[in-house]
Amino acid sequence: MKMKTKLACLLTLILLPLLGGCDEEDDVLEIFTGKTWKLTYIALEGQHKMFDFWNNDKIAEENSKELLIQDATFTVEFNGSELTEYVGGDFEALAVNRSLKGNWAANGASRELRLTDIRTSGNDTDVLARAFRTGLTNAIRYSGDSQNLYIYYEDGQTTKYMAFHIK
């Protein structure tokens, strides 16, 4: 019996460094690419409810929420490949009447996210659509997995995030 206990302890000691050496880096390609992301809501960091962009204007809020549930609005698609420290490529997004195209780069270890060279076409008057554009333009980091994506952005003195699900 003591021999089995010693063997078990020895195996545990041998395997411990392997378990401790697990890679904590995200699989950025799996998270971002190969799917269409659909906006669920935009919130203040640390909260889980839609931010009141409408200042209690219930009609404007309802109009935005009707636009949000439409299939082709508030979407983003990322295409990319692995680079040196980053994964990146190009992206395309559609708010309501405004499309955005540009480049993206994310670091799986630090979860830093940058969207650059953003070109827009069209114009949106909807408050939520403008907030969507602001979020993409000012992205600073991400979190999530292959089913849920959160893009954090700076908006003045506050940090907000956009929550996405797979379309």
Secondary structure as UniProt FT lines:
FT   HELIX           2..20
FT   HELIX           28..32
FT   STRAND          36..44
FT   TURN            45..46
FT   TURN            53..56
FT   HELIX           58..68
FT   TURN            71..72
FT   STRAND          75..82
FT   STRAND          87..94
FT   STRAND          99..106
FT   TURN            108..110
FT   STRAND          112..121
FT   HELIX           127..137
FT   STRAND          139..144
FT   STRAND          148..155
FT   TURN            156..157
FT   STRAND          158..166
//
